[in-house]
């Protein structure tokens, strides 16, 4: 994923939706939605699939050492 795609997914996870993320961060809604669409395509997810955000969150937490293999 590109930096912009990562940023868009992170913003939506942080703010709970693309509209709120765009308003709060001062980013155009169309830009966020475009990068989300491209991120979905790269991850093989179609439509508004919540799994994309769950996978993203787990991936970032894994990099931070918050998840542990059992």
N, C-alpha and C positions, 0 to 999 in steps of 0.2 A: 504494500500500500504506500501511496505517496504521503508526504508530510501533511498536505492539505486534507487528504482523506482521513488520516489519523486524527488531525485536529477537529474535523467535523464530527467524527464519532465520539471523541472525548467530550466535546461541547454538549452533544445531545445526552450523553450519559450523565454529565454534570448537572444540566439544567432540566432534564426530563422531557425535552421535546425540541424540535428544530425551531419552532416559532419563538419559544422562550429564549433559546440559545442565541438566535439572531438578534432579538431585541436587547437582551442583557449585554451581549458582547459587542454590539454595534457592527455586526457582520450582515451582509445581505442574505435574506432567506433563500433566494435562488441559488446562491453560491453554496450554502450549506447543503441544500437538497441535492444539488448536482454532485458534490463530493460524496454524499451518502450513497447515491445511486451507483457511482463508480466503485465505491468500497463494497457494496452488496454484490456487484458483478464479480469482483475479484475474489470474494469470499464464497461465491456460489450460492448466495441467498437471493431470493426473489420476493418482491413485495415488501411489506413492512413486517419483516421477520424479527421478532424479539431475540432470537438466538444470536443474531449478529452482535447485539449489544452485550449479551451474556458472555459470548466468546471473547469479545474485546476486553471486558472487565477482568475475566479470568486470566487472559494473556498479560495484561498490565500488572495484575497482582502477582503473577508468577515471576515476572521480572523484578518485582520489588521484594521477593522472598516471603510474601505473605501466605502463599499456599504451600502446603507440604504434602508430599506423597505419603500415602499410608501403606 
